[in-house]
Amino acid sequence: LSANPFGDEGAWSLAWALPSSPRLTALDLSSCEVGLDGGDELCEALRDAPALAALDLRGNRLPDRHELGADARVDLGFQRPPPTNDS
């Protein structure tokens, strides 16, 4: 699913489906515009998705020290900084 800019709303939908997908072992969400809210939902879903062995979140908008980084199954790689509200 990489390079599909579905953002946080798409990440929420995927997070809700992860626990009921016991055969899914890898998920590539690189460059999908996932931000803090979507990352938080995915983090919660990983607790209930033990079959998922790899989650690629490189190139999204998650903070550098997001809780997902503590999960060995997650590759945060290089993250783009969150957008700023500079006018």
C-alpha positions as CSV (number, residue, x, y, z in Angstrom):
1,L,0.0,0.0,0.0
2,S,3.0,2.3,-0.1
3,A,2.9,5.7,-1.8
4,N,-0.9,6.0,-1.3
5,P,-1.5,9.3,0.4
6,F,-4.4,8.1,2.6
7,G,-3.0,9.8,5.7
8,D,-4.3,9.3,9.2
9,E,-7.8,8.3,8.2
10,G,-6.5,5.4,6.1
11,A,-4.2,4.4,8.9
12,W,-7.1,4.4,11.3
13,S,-9.1,2.1,9.0
14,L,-6.1,-0.2,8.6
15,A,-5.5,-0.2,12.4
16,W,-9.0,-1.3,13.1
17,A,-8.7,-4.2,10.6
18,L,-5.2,-5.4,11.7
19,P,-6.4,-7.5,14.7
20,S,-8.9,-9.4,12.6
21,S,-6.2,-10.2,9.9
22,P,-4.3,-13.1,11.4
23,R,-2.7,-14.1,8.1
24,L,-1.1,-10.7,7.5
25,T,2.6,-10.8,8.3
26,A,4.0,-7.7,6.6
27,L,2.5,-4.3,5.7
28,D,4.3,-1.6,3.7
29,L,2.8,1.8,4.5
30,S,5.8,3.9,3.4
31,S,5.1,7.3,2.1
32,C,1.4,7.3,2.9
33,E,1.2,10.6,4.7
34,V,0.6,8.9,8.1
35,G,1.0,11.4,11.0
36,L,0.8,11.3,14.7
37,D,-2.9,10.3,15.0
38,G,-2.6,7.5,12.5
39,G,0.6,6.3,14.1
40,D,-1.0,6.2,17.5
41,E,-3.9,4.0,16.1
42,L,-1.4,1.7,14.4
43,C,0.6,1.4,17.7
44,E,-2.5,0.3,19.6
45,A,-3.4,-2.2,16.8
46,L,0.0,-3.8,16.9
47,R,-0.7,-4.9,20.4
48,D,-3.5,-7.1,19.1
49,A,-1.9,-8.2,15.9
50,P,0.8,-10.7,16.9
51,A,1.1,-12.2,13.4
52,L,2.3,-8.9,11.9
53,A,6.0,-9.3,11.8
54,A,7.0,-6.2,9.7
55,L,5.4,-2.8,9.4
56,D,7.2,-0.3,7.1
57,L,6.4,3.3,7.9
58,R,9.3,5.0,6.3
59,G,8.7,8.4,4.7
60,N,5.7,9.4,6.7
61,R,5.0,12.3,9.0
62,L,5.5,10.7,12.4
63,P,7.6,12.3,15.1
64,D,11.2,11.0,15.5
65,R,10.6,9.5,18.9
66,H,7.1,8.0,18.3
67,E,6.2,5.0,20.5
68,L,6.1,2.9,17.3
69,G,9.9,3.1,17.2
70,A,10.1,0.9,20.3
71,D,8.5,-2.0,18.5
72,A,11.1,-4.2,16.7
73,R,8.6,-5.0,14.0
74,V,8.3,-1.4,12.8
75,D,10.7,0.4,10.4
76,L,10.3,4.2,10.8
77,G,13.5,4.9,8.8
78,F,13.7,8.5,7.7
79,Q,10.6,10.5,8.5
80,R,9.6,13.8,7.0
81,P,9.0,16.5,9.6
82,P,5.4,17.2,10.4
83,P,4.0,20.2,8.6
84,T,4.3,23.6,10.3
85,N,1.7,26.3,10.5
86,D,4.2,29.0,9.4
87,S,2.4,31.7,7.5
